[in-house]
Amino acid sequence: MSGIVGIYYLDGRPVERENLGRMVDILAHRGPDGADIWCEESVGLGHRMLWTTPESLLEKLPLVNQTGNLVITADARIDNRDELISALSLTDRPVEKITDSQLILAAYEKWGEQCPEKLIGDFAFAIWDGRQQKLFCARDHMGVKPFYYYCSNRVFILASEIKALLSLSEVPRRLNELQVAYHLDMFFEDQEITFYQEIFRLPAARYLTISSTQKMQVQSYWALDRKRELRLNSDEEYAEAFREIFTEAVRCRLRSAFPIGSTLSGGLDSSSIACTARQLLAKSGNQQLHTFSAIFPSLPEEDLPWIDERPYMDAVKALGGFQAHDVRADLLTPLIEILWREEEPILAPNLYIHQGMYECAHQHSVRVFLDGVDGDSTVSHGWRYLTELAYTGRWVTLMKEVTATGRRFRVPRSQLLWANCVSPLLIEPANQFWQALRKYVGKTSANSELINPAFAKGIKLVQQTRKLLSHEPALTLTGRQQHWQSLTTGLYPYILEMADKTTARYSLEGRYPFFDRRLMEFCLSLPSNQKFSHGFSRAILRNAMTDILPPKIQQRVSKANLGFNFKRRLLEDERETLEKVINQPKSIEPYVNLPVLRASYDHYSHFPQSEEESLNVLSGVTLALWLSQPNFTT
């Protein structure tokens, strides 16, 4: 976690150090350990430093190479260091003296624009190539590290956060109404635009080049291969292969010069990370892992079963080797505070839980924070295996799996057969046809009723959405296709950007082992019977964690509803704000279908655990609050 900025005047004007300094100062919360800028004629780069790894203590950014023709600024952690050091023949100094930015710069010198595909880790960086007089920028494969930019005929400006771009008068603040519509529609598939017309994201797994003689170009350097299938000889071999890759995904994220923390919810994901990290740290003898667990002491006793995971957390803690911290998470962060930090309206109901844990971690000098987001999608629940069995006529295996699943989940076999066989084979194709038809009659998704129809028509929302969805493959019955779709959604870069801005406030770096590129590629390539087996979803993770996880968690099939507390507290803590927006909706009236919003609020106020209505209210209210701030011009 650091902060980067840059200015490149395409018309040859010199960069004013004062402007770079202003951008760097605005990102002070991202890097308390130092700041610097580099300027040369029409190009300038800046950096805010947050030390996390041992090597970062030696890092000086922006960094100029020995010949003086390459300069880099980076917010980066490179995880395949040994592999790169060998490939780049960096034998002239001790390994521990080689910083991650030096690795990136050496990789660029050797491989040029192909260097990002050689890097494993989380990164956003910009390199000024003085030899070719061009700027080269790249972002990691999942978008863990943020990268925003503004580009005109005269200037290209980049930053880790939008507020740094907006500190310069030449960056327009015009509201992007298409993004307003996407927000209300809960649509995340446009991974480039922001709430400002002229400010964009560099999407995950992309690199960007620009020069005064060549227009900006954005290229993809990596994509998941949904056709590859791994074939091993036994369940044990699959489990061992998973364990090896998962352990490395955790191990490489334990590089830290400071205390290390991890979420511990009692679920499969966070518990697998915490228990694996515990073993690795015990072997190294360096330190114990801090764990942070959310508890909800103010909830009524009858509501606790929905959300209380303390029995599962306690099963992990009983293994020993942790510095465990319970964090009160039943109180919300005020919406207006979150909106300033996140720079846009948000749809992240459970972000307040993480904020409480981040604050506690900061108080214990933790700077590296492991998180289980989003193990569900990387490993896959694997339910589509039952559909594949029905589709291919493997009835005996299907009935064995359905019988075992029914016992574990306490669900009737008839219900399982309907949900996983009849519905996917007959109902889902019909629904797909209906959804396609809805697009042509003016509907874009189930939530679009919240959007003012006149507004949607005026911005051609249906056509805009259709363009983004036109590349999506048709519905298939394969588990791998569904798995691939779940991993390539724009939702995860969105979530990671929200988390990044919150961790920055507490001088933390969020690290996500389940988003390790190697682990994602491995899990997607697995046969369906490794994802669902003997009535267990997420079978490969359960099998691989034998003797690492407590059996109580390894065999767990339930999951807490973390949204339960948010929906309840939003009504209790923010009712005045909600009702003010509902009753005085002037700022959102052009965009929102007010009868739908008011009906949603009425339903939500009587039934606080309603899903769709609570999200409708949240999206409408956060939009109204954000529009009330002097952030933009229309």
Phi, psi and omega per residue, in radians:
M1 nan 1.893 3.015
S2 -2.488 -2.981 3.109
G3 -2.298 2.422 3.119
I4 -2.199 2.606 3.049
V5 -2.503 2.807 3.081
G6 -2.885 2.609 3.071
I7 -2.336 2.310 3.095
Y8 -2.361 1.918 3.130
Y9 -1.476 1.923 -3.123
L10 -1.212 -0.377 3.138
D11 -1.579 0.114 3.036
G12 1.552 -0.047 3.107
R13 -1.063 2.585 3.075
P14 -1.305 2.519 3.076
V15 -1.335 2.351 3.075
E16 -1.549 2.155 -3.131
R17 -1.002 -0.532 -3.140
E18 -1.064 -0.687 3.131
N19 -1.181 -0.764 3.076
L20 -1.071 -0.744 3.131
G21 -1.062 -0.678 3.126
R22 -1.121 -0.749 3.125
M23 -1.107 -0.753 3.137
V24 -1.112 -0.718 -3.126
D25 -1.103 -0.666 -3.119
I26 -1.155 -0.426 3.121
L27 -1.684 0.388 -3.094
A28 -1.001 -0.568 -3.128
H29 -1.169 -0.316 -3.136
R30 -1.489 -0.277 -3.072
G31 -2.688 1.587 -3.126
P32 -1.409 -0.066 -3.001
D33 -1.777 0.304 3.059
G34 2.387 2.802 3.132
A35 -2.618 2.604 3.087
D36 -2.757 2.807 3.078
I37 -2.370 2.723 3.074
W38 -2.310 2.317 -3.135
C39 -2.326 2.451 2.994
E40 -2.652 1.810 3.134
E41 0.985 -1.982 -2.985
S42 -1.564 0.109 -3.087
V43 -2.209 2.438 3.052
G44 -2.575 2.449 3.110
L45 -2.229 2.591 3.125
G46 -2.407 2.855 -3.053
H47 -2.652 2.489 2.925
R48 -2.018 2.287 -3.004
M49 -1.790 2.240 2.888
L50 -2.088 2.000 3.103
W51 -1.267 2.320 3.008
T52 -2.356 -0.986 -3.112
T53 -1.443 2.807 3.065
P54 -1.000 -0.681 -3.111
E55 -1.185 -0.516 -3.107
S56 -1.139 -0.399 3.113
L57 -1.121 -0.373 -3.138
L58 -1.722 -0.074 -2.944
E59 -1.408 2.384 3.046
K60 -2.185 2.025 -3.113
L61 -2.251 2.572 -0.056
P62 -1.059 2.596 -3.082
L63 -1.935 2.288 3.070
V64 -1.834 2.338 3.141
N65 -1.271 3.030 -3.007
Q66 -1.088 -0.591 -3.125
T67 -1.484 -0.149 3.065
G68 1.391 0.139 -3.107
N69 -1.848 0.015 3.055
L70 -2.275 2.372 3.111
V71 -2.340 2.379 -3.107
I72 -2.234 2.483 2.824
T73 -2.158 2.443 -2.978
A74 -2.647 2.470 2.863
D75 -1.939 1.664 -2.892
A76 -2.618 2.559 2.916
R77 -2.359 2.055 -3.104
I78 -1.737 2.208 -3.003
D79 -1.739 -0.367 3.101
N80 -1.738 0.904 -3.039
R81 -1.075 -0.827 -3.082
D82 -1.054 -0.759 3.127
E83 -1.062 -0.770 -3.120
L84 -1.214 -0.738 -3.132
I85 -1.042 -0.690 3.102
S86 -1.186 -0.819 -3.092
A87 -1.151 -0.536 -3.101
L88 -1.646 -0.006 3.105
S89 0.948 0.809 3.137
L90 -1.559 1.304 -3.056
T91 -1.886 0.178 -3.062
D92 -1.549 0.032 -3.138
R93 -2.715 2.832 3.101
P94 -1.079 2.533 -3.104
V95 -0.982 -0.698 -3.085
E96 -1.224 -0.160 3.099
K97 -1.657 -0.068 -3.107
I98 -1.600 2.070 -3.123
T99 -1.498 2.834 -3.134
D100 -1.140 -0.632 3.119
S101 -1.171 -0.583 3.053
Q102 -1.145 -0.662 3.090
L103 -1.094 -0.790 -3.134
I104 -1.093 -0.754 -3.110
L105 -1.147 -0.707 3.099
A106 -1.160 -0.658 3.096
A107 -1.113 -0.683 3.108
Y108 -1.169 -0.686 3.121
E109 -1.086 -0.617 -3.096
K110 -1.474 -0.781 -2.981
W111 -1.937 -0.098 3.125
G112 1.058 -2.331 -3.062
E113 -1.196 -0.202 3.083
Q114 -1.485 -0.014 -3.033
C115 -1.113 -0.635 -3.103
P116 -1.030 -0.574 -3.120
E117 -1.214 -0.269 3.108
K118 -1.530 -0.207 -3.017
L119 -1.682 2.317 2.992
I120 -2.013 2.217 -3.097
G121 2.572 -2.864 3.133
D122 -2.028 2.216 -3.047
F123 -2.779 2.614 2.880
A124 -2.471 2.156 -3.087
F125 -2.557 2.829 3.054
A126 -2.346 2.318 3.123
I127 -2.123 2.164 2.987
W128 -1.555 2.077 3.138
D129 -1.729 1.734 -3.104
G130 -1.217 -0.440 3.120
R131 -1.155 -0.792 -3.098
Q132 -1.741 0.009 3.137
Q133 0.910 0.929 3.126
K134 -2.504 2.773 3.067
L135 -1.834 2.308 3.138
F136 -2.128 2.215 -3.091
C137 -2.302 2.641 3.133
A138 -2.645 2.730 3.134
R139 -2.326 2.573 -3.028
D140 -1.135 2.999 -2.921
H141 -1.172 -0.436 3.131
M142 -1.943 -0.124 -3.116
G143 1.395 0.541 3.093
V144 -1.096 -0.756 3.121
K145 -1.635 2.288 -3.059
P146 -1.406 2.693 3.096
F147 -2.668 1.970 3.110
Y148 -2.027 2.667 3.118
Y149 -2.653 2.765 2.985
Y150 -2.178 2.349 -3.105
C151 -2.393 2.235 3.030
S152 -2.266 -3.043 3.095
N153 -1.175 -0.310 -3.012
R154 -1.884 -0.458 -2.985
V155 -2.675 2.591 2.979
F156 -2.117 2.214 -3.098
I157 -2.240 2.363 -3.117
L158 -2.242 2.728 3.100
A159 -2.907 2.783 3.077
S160 -1.289 -0.427 3.138
E161 -2.410 2.643 -3.087
I162 -1.108 -0.608 -3.065
K163 -1.068 -0.497 3.088
A164 -1.219 -0.674 3.080
L165 -1.119 -0.737 -3.078
L166 -1.242 -0.169 3.100
S167 -1.277 -0.229 3.133
L168 -1.754 2.297 -3.049
S169 -1.134 -0.411 -3.093
E170 -1.399 -0.101 3.081
V171 -1.590 2.030 -3.114
P172 -1.160 2.727 -3.127
R173 -2.041 0.537 -3.065
R174 -1.271 2.335 -3.121
L175 -1.170 2.348 3.079
N176 -1.656 1.774 -3.047
E177 -1.235 -0.430 3.079
L178 -1.123 -0.700 3.110
Q179 -1.196 -0.566 3.031
V180 -1.009 -0.798 3.141
A181 -1.124 -0.741 3.116
Y182 -1.082 -0.667 3.102
H183 -1.068 -0.833 -3.127
L184 -1.174 -0.501 -3.134
D185 -1.523 -0.093 -3.087
M186 0.957 0.846 -3.064
F187 -2.003 2.128 -2.970
F188 -2.026 0.183 -2.947
E189 -1.445 -0.214 2.991
D190 -1.542 1.784 -3.019
Q191 -1.632 0.221 -3.124
E192 -1.948 -0.728 -2.997
I193 -1.390 2.804 3.067
T194 -2.233 -3.002 3.108
F195 -1.332 -0.004 3.071
Y196 -1.991 2.309 -3.013
Q197 -0.994 -0.694 -3.014
E198 -1.789 0.097 3.101
I199 -1.893 2.309 -3.061
F200 -2.237 2.838 2.958
R201 -1.698 2.532 2.828
L202 -1.441 2.035 -3.074
P203 -1.118 2.825 3.076
A204 -1.040 2.612 3.096
A205 1.028 0.612 3.112
R206 -2.252 2.658 2.929
Y207 -2.167 2.770 -3.016
L208 -2.306 2.403 3.024
T209 -2.250 2.546 3.093
I210 -2.721 2.513 3.045
S211 -2.568 3.018 -3.134
S212 -1.233 -0.284 -3.126
T213 -1.935 -0.078 -3.107
Q214 -2.367 2.279 3.126
K215 -1.105 2.776 3.132
M216 -1.062 2.370 3.074
Q217 -2.247 2.381 3.095
V218 -2.074 2.213 -3.075
Q219 -2.235 2.593 3.038
S220 -1.479 2.456 3.096
Y221 -2.065 -0.098 -3.103
W222 -2.758 2.539 3.027
A223 -2.682 2.587 3.081
L224 -1.182 2.400 3.132
D225 -1.647 1.848 -3.087
R226 -1.464 -0.006 -3.139
K227 -1.689 -0.354 -3.089
R228 -1.265 2.338 3.073
E229 -2.278 2.234 3.138
L230 -1.471 2.374 3.096
R231 -2.203 1.976 3.049
L232 -2.050 3.112 -2.959
N233 -1.575 -0.356 -3.045
S234 -2.741 2.858 3.054
D235 -1.020 -0.643 -3.125
E236 -1.127 -0.678 3.119
E237 -1.172 -0.705 3.088
Y238 -1.089 -0.791 -3.119
A239 -1.093 -0.742 3.139
E240 -1.139 -0.699 3.123
A241 -1.129 -0.741 3.094
F242 -1.086 -0.813 -3.087
R243 -1.037 -0.692 -3.131
E244 -1.129 -0.804 -3.109
I245 -1.229 -0.730 -3.140
F246 -1.124 -0.733 3.124
T247 -1.062 -0.709 3.103
E248 -1.172 -0.647 3.111
A249 -1.083 -0.608 3.077
V250 -1.361 -0.823 -3.065
R251 -0.986 -0.815 -3.069
C252 -1.213 -0.252 3.099
R253 -1.673 0.103 3.093
L254 -1.669 0.008 3.083
R255 -1.113 1.984 -3.091
S256 -2.768 2.462 3.017
A257 -1.656 0.112 -3.055
F258 -2.386 2.938 3.075
P259 -0.955 2.566 -3.074
I260 -1.957 2.398 3.119
G261 -2.166 2.920 3.116
S262 -2.686 2.563 2.943
T263 -1.156 2.630 2.998
L264 -2.506 1.681 -3.106
S265 -1.661 -0.282 -3.012
G266 1.628 -0.041 3.055
G267 -1.473 3.043 -3.109
L268 -1.071 -0.740 -2.990
D269 -1.202 -1.033 -3.088
S270 -1.142 -0.600 3.138
S271 -1.188 -0.671 3.108
S272 -1.114 -0.737 3.114
I273 -1.136 -0.851 -3.080
A274 -1.096 -0.738 -3.108
C275 -1.233 -0.640 3.091
T276 -1.189 -0.770 3.108
A277 -1.091 -0.682 3.116
R278 -1.006 -0.805 3.141
Q279 -1.126 -0.766 -3.121
L280 -1.122 -0.750 -3.130
L281 -1.202 -0.597 3.112
A282 -1.132 -0.670 3.119
K283 -1.165 -0.669 -3.122
S284 -1.360 -0.397 3.121
G285 1.224 0.273 -3.057
N286 -1.408 -0.841 -3.032
Q287 -2.891 2.920 3.001
Q288 -1.616 2.703 3.119
L289 -1.473 2.266 2.966
H290 -1.404 2.270 3.038
T291 -1.996 2.581 -3.089
F292 -2.264 2.103 -3.033
S293 -2.164 2.343 -3.123
A294 -1.484 2.276 3.055
I295 -2.203 2.808 -2.976
F296 -2.326 1.263 -2.994
P297 -1.179 -0.395 -3.072
S298 -1.549 -0.087 -3.141
L299 -1.211 2.453 3.050
P300 -1.038 2.605 -3.079
E301 -0.945 -0.661 -3.085
E302 -1.247 -0.290 -3.135
D303 -1.629 -0.301 -3.037
L304 -1.026 -0.656 -3.127
P305 -0.990 -0.420 3.140
W306 -1.200 -0.521 -2.887
I307 -2.364 -0.292 -3.026
D308 -1.377 2.063 -3.126
E309 -2.011 0.334 -3.076
R310 -1.022 -0.652 3.107
P311 -1.043 -0.609 3.132
Y312 -1.351 -0.693 3.056
M313 -1.034 -0.754 -3.100
D314 -1.123 -0.549 3.119
A315 -1.133 -0.623 3.083
V316 -1.282 -0.820 -3.118
K317 -1.025 -0.544 -3.106
A318 -1.143 -0.299 3.092
L319 -1.189 -0.412 -3.114
G320 1.443 2.956 3.105
G321 1.527 0.199 3.116
F322 -2.073 2.659 2.821
Q323 -1.806 1.694 -2.954
A324 -1.604 2.409 3.129
H325 -2.276 2.151 2.995
D326 -1.583 2.303 -3.046
V327 -2.071 2.174 3.101
R328 -1.160 2.152 -3.043
A329 -2.236 0.402 -3.098
D330 -1.664 -0.011 3.117
L331 -1.907 2.396 -3.081
L332 -1.490 2.628 2.914
T333 -1.374 2.352 3.134
P334 -0.947 2.389 -3.082
L335 -1.001 -0.710 -3.050
I336 -1.140 -0.571 3.107
E337 -1.188 -0.736 3.130
I338 -1.114 -0.705 -3.090
L339 -1.128 -0.650 3.113
W340 -1.122 -0.768 -3.081
R341 -1.196 -0.721 -3.045
E342 -1.446 -0.244 3.032
E343 1.249 0.157 3.142
E344 -2.876 2.844 2.991
P345 -1.060 2.542 -3.056
I346 -2.221 2.742 3.005
L347 -2.235 1.232 -3.121
A348 -2.379 1.310 -3.007
P349 -1.000 -0.553 -3.055
N350 -1.697 0.170 -3.125
L351 -1.077 -0.549 -3.116
Y352 -1.090 -0.528 3.117
I353 -1.130 -0.810 3.119
H354 -1.143 -0.620 -3.141
Q355 -1.057 -0.715 3.096
G356 -1.078 -0.706 3.121
M357 -1.218 -0.677 3.103
Y358 -1.074 -0.728 -3.130
E359 -1.107 -0.748 3.117
C360 -1.138 -0.703 3.113
A361 -1.068 -0.755 3.128
H362 -1.054 -0.679 3.139
Q363 -1.147 -0.380 3.126
H364 -1.823 0.356 3.047
S365 1.129 0.308 3.068
V366 -1.265 2.404 3.059
R367 -2.149 -0.297 3.103
V368 -1.965 2.185 -3.014
F369 -2.230 1.866 3.111
L370 -1.372 2.480 -3.067
D371 -2.468 2.515 -3.090
G372 -1.514 0.157 3.068
V373 -1.159 2.390 -0.380
D374 -2.055 1.527 -3.087
G375 -1.045 -0.563 3.131
D376 -0.938 -0.798 -3.064
S377 -1.383 -0.687 -3.133
T378 -1.138 -0.834 -3.119
V379 -1.351 -0.648 -3.097
S380 1.379 2.363 3.049
H381 -1.201 -0.544 3.014
G382 1.428 0.195 -3.086
W383 -1.026 -0.421 -3.098
R384 -1.145 -0.252 3.078
Y385 -1.006 -0.694 3.118
L386 -1.103 -0.670 3.104
T387 -1.121 -0.759 3.139
E388 -1.094 -0.682 3.114
L389 -1.078 -0.738 3.115
A390 -1.176 -0.742 -3.080
Y391 -1.132 -0.587 -3.105
T392 -1.703 0.081 3.042
G393 1.294 0.423 3.104
R394 -1.571 1.274 -2.932
W395 -1.223 -0.662 -3.117
V396 -1.120 -0.827 3.110
T397 -1.102 -0.695 3.130
L398 -1.029 -0.838 -3.081
M399 -1.197 -0.579 3.057
K400 -1.104 -0.769 -3.125
E401 -1.183 -0.744 -3.125
V402 -1.123 -0.699 3.124
T403 -1.126 -0.794 3.124
A404 -1.135 -0.683 3.139
T405 -1.151 -0.745 3.126
G406 -1.035 -0.691 3.121
R407 -1.168 -0.750 -3.067
R408 -1.227 -0.737 -3.059
F409 -1.663 -0.058 -3.134
R410 0.978 0.883 -3.130
V411 -2.206 2.398 3.116
P412 -1.054 2.532 3.137
R413 -1.049 -0.636 -3.138
S414 -1.066 -0.682 3.121
Q415 -1.169 -0.715 3.112
L416 -1.142 -0.737 3.125
L417 -1.113 -0.700 3.124
W418 -1.144 -0.833 -3.035
A419 -1.218 -0.592 -2.983
N420 -1.932 -0.127 -3.141
C421 -2.186 -1.044 -3.098
V422 -1.138 -0.864 -3.081
S423 -1.095 -0.870 3.134
P424 -1.107 -0.578 -3.078
L425 -1.410 -0.531 -3.043
L426 -2.089 -0.824 -3.016
I427 -1.340 -0.775 -3.076
E428 -1.081 -0.752 3.071
P429 -1.041 -0.654 3.098
A430 -1.162 -0.695 3.111
N431 -1.140 -0.653 3.128
Q432 -1.085 -0.745 3.106
F433 -1.089 -0.729 -3.121
W434 -1.148 -0.723 3.123
Q435 -1.128 -0.686 3.083
A436 -1.090 -0.715 3.114
L437 -1.119 -0.676 3.138
R438 -1.043 -0.645 3.126
K439 -1.075 -0.598 -3.082
Y440 -1.460 -0.199 3.076
V441 -1.899 0.207 2.980
G442 1.875 0.145 3.083
K443 -1.924 2.492 3.141
T444 -1.955 -0.516 3.089
S445 -2.851 3.090 -3.075
A446 -1.098 -0.424 -3.071
N447 -1.642 -0.074 -2.974
S448 -1.244 -0.127 3.051
E449 -1.075 -0.344 3.125
L450 -1.270 -0.301 -3.074
I451 -1.533 2.377 3.059
N452 -1.014 2.104 -3.071
P453 -1.008 -0.659 -3.133
A454 -1.154 -0.685 3.097
F455 -1.116 -0.810 3.138
A456 -1.033 -0.725 3.133
K457 -1.171 -0.700 -3.085
G458 -1.126 -0.602 3.139
I459 -1.697 0.101 3.134
K460 0.980 0.888 -3.050
L461 -1.080 -0.715 -3.118
V462 -1.043 -0.804 -3.128
Q463 -1.147 -0.706 3.141
Q464 -1.100 -0.756 -3.134
T465 -1.187 -0.700 -3.118
R466 -1.064 -0.639 3.135
K467 -1.098 -0.696 -3.119
L468 -1.286 -0.503 -3.098
L469 -1.618 -0.157 -3.040
S470 -1.135 -0.435 -3.129
H471 -1.496 -0.145 -3.097
E472 -1.224 2.322 3.123
P473 -1.170 2.689 3.137
A474 -1.123 2.761 3.117
L475 -1.023 2.264 3.061
T476 -2.178 2.991 -3.099
L477 -1.684 0.017 -3.070
T478 -1.445 2.496 3.073
G479 -1.135 -0.613 -3.127
R480 -1.143 -0.689 3.124
Q481 -1.094 -0.784 3.113
Q482 -1.124 -0.699 3.115
H483 -1.070 -0.823 3.138
W484 -1.041 -0.760 3.139
Q485 -1.087 -0.668 -3.126
S486 -1.185 -0.495 -3.114
L487 -1.518 -0.323 -3.057
T488 -1.838 0.128 3.080
T489 -1.151 2.660 3.072
G490 -1.300 -0.084 -3.114
L491 -1.095 -0.659 -3.027
Y492 -1.258 -0.762 2.996
P493 -0.991 -0.637 3.097
Y494 -1.075 -0.861 -3.134
I495 -1.093 -0.740 -3.095
L496 -1.155 -0.625 3.080
E497 -1.165 -0.702 3.088
M498 -1.064 -0.803 -3.129
A499 -1.126 -0.673 -3.116
D500 -1.029 -0.782 -3.087
K501 -1.216 -0.455 3.097
T502 -1.394 -0.752 3.096
T503 -1.092 -0.598 -3.134
A504 -1.032 -0.621 -3.124
R505 -1.079 -0.499 -3.054
Y506 -1.914 0.328 3.109
S507 0.942 0.814 3.117
L508 -2.084 2.703 2.929
E509 -2.003 2.039 3.046
G510 -1.318 2.309 3.117
R511 -2.210 2.401 -2.902
Y512 -2.232 1.555 -3.089
P513 -1.002 -0.590 -3.117
F514 -1.256 -0.219 3.050
F515 -1.731 0.268 3.007
D516 -1.086 2.299 -3.063
R517 -1.026 -0.715 -3.116
R518 -1.144 -0.683 -3.142
L519 -1.217 -0.713 3.108
M520 -1.069 -0.786 3.141
E521 -1.102 -0.720 3.137
F522 -1.109 -0.872 -3.071
C523 -1.119 -0.681 3.124
L524 -1.115 -0.556 -3.082
S525 -1.393 -0.125 -3.067
L526 -1.227 2.548 2.978
P527 -1.114 2.713 -3.061
S528 -1.079 -0.529 -3.104
N529 -1.332 -0.057 2.991
Q530 -1.618 -0.243 3.122
K531 -1.662 -0.499 3.106
F532 -2.411 2.160 -3.058
S533 -2.758 2.360 3.082
H534 0.963 0.654 3.096
G535 1.433 0.042 -3.140
F536 -1.832 2.213 2.902
S537 -1.339 2.817 3.111
R538 0.950 0.740 -2.984
A539 -1.085 -0.711 -3.058
I540 -1.084 -0.681 3.116
L541 -1.170 -0.751 3.137
R542 -1.085 -0.785 -3.115
N543 -1.127 -0.717 -3.083
A544 -1.225 -0.436 -3.080
M545 -1.608 0.193 3.051
T546 -1.015 2.321 -3.110
D547 1.236 0.086 3.042
I548 -1.970 -0.817 3.081
L549 -1.567 2.594 2.940
P550 -1.074 2.435 3.140
P551 -0.948 -0.556 -3.139
K552 -1.014 -0.592 3.136
I553 -1.609 -0.682 -3.131
Q554 -0.994 -0.625 -3.076
Q555 -1.760 0.146 -3.094
R556 -1.241 2.391 3.089
V557 -2.084 -0.101 3.128
S558 -1.542 2.923 3.116
K559 -2.604 2.363 -3.130
A560 -1.258 2.631 3.068
N561 -1.693 1.562 -3.066
L562 -1.219 -0.312 3.101
G563 -1.309 -0.200 -3.062
F564 -1.021 -0.860 -3.091
N565 -1.191 -0.691 -3.120
F566 -1.033 -0.841 -3.085
K567 -1.073 -0.693 -3.140
R568 -1.200 -0.825 -3.062
R569 -1.274 -0.534 3.107
L570 -1.030 -0.752 3.096
L571 -1.150 -0.722 -3.077
E572 -1.289 -0.764 -2.994
D573 -1.550 -0.498 -3.022
E574 -2.083 0.330 -3.073
R575 -1.017 -0.707 -3.140
E576 -1.071 -0.743 3.110
T577 -1.142 -0.782 -3.135
L578 -1.039 -0.809 -3.072
E579 -1.251 -0.542 3.071
K580 -1.100 -0.738 3.116
V581 -1.179 -0.771 -3.114
I582 -1.084 -0.704 -3.065
N583 -1.537 -0.379 3.124
Q584 -2.286 1.261 -2.974
P585 -1.627 0.529 -3.008
K586 -0.961 -0.746 -3.036
S587 -1.185 -0.502 -3.093
I588 -1.830 -0.041 -3.081
E589 -0.970 -0.677 3.134
P590 -1.159 -0.352 -2.973
Y591 -1.904 -0.485 -2.953
V592 -1.876 2.465 2.990
N593 -1.364 1.664 -2.985
L594 -1.066 -0.704 3.077
P595 -1.009 -0.675 3.113
V596 -1.177 -0.747 3.128
L597 -1.085 -0.781 -3.127
R598 -1.166 -0.676 3.092
A599 -1.146 -0.664 3.104
S600 -1.120 -0.749 3.137
Y601 -1.137 -0.707 3.129
D602 -1.075 -0.775 3.131
H603 -1.153 -0.787 -3.117
Y604 -1.087 -0.711 -3.112
S605 -1.153 -0.442 3.100
H606 -1.625 -0.486 -3.118
F607 -2.287 1.418 -2.981
P608 -1.039 -0.368 -3.110
Q609 -1.616 0.186 3.094
S610 -1.168 2.370 -3.003
E611 -1.419 -1.088 -3.039
E612 -1.116 -0.736 -3.090
E613 -1.165 -0.684 3.137
S614 -1.156 -0.661 3.097
L615 -1.204 -0.648 3.051
N616 -1.022 -0.793 -3.137
V617 -1.130 -0.792 -3.134
L618 -1.054 -0.791 -3.108
S619 -1.176 -0.682 3.113
G620 -1.187 -0.730 -3.078
V621 -1.259 -0.761 3.132
T622 -1.136 -0.595 3.065
L623 -1.115 -0.784 -3.139
A624 -1.082 -0.763 -3.139
L625 -1.137 -0.706 -3.139
W626 -1.189 -0.708 3.133
L627 -1.153 -0.368 3.139
S628 -1.353 -0.175 3.128
Q629 -1.555 2.605 -3.090
P630 -1.411 1.061 -3.038
N631 -1.707 -0.266 -2.895
F632 -2.726 2.964 2.974
T633 -2.078 2.636 -3.136
T634 -1.664 nan nan
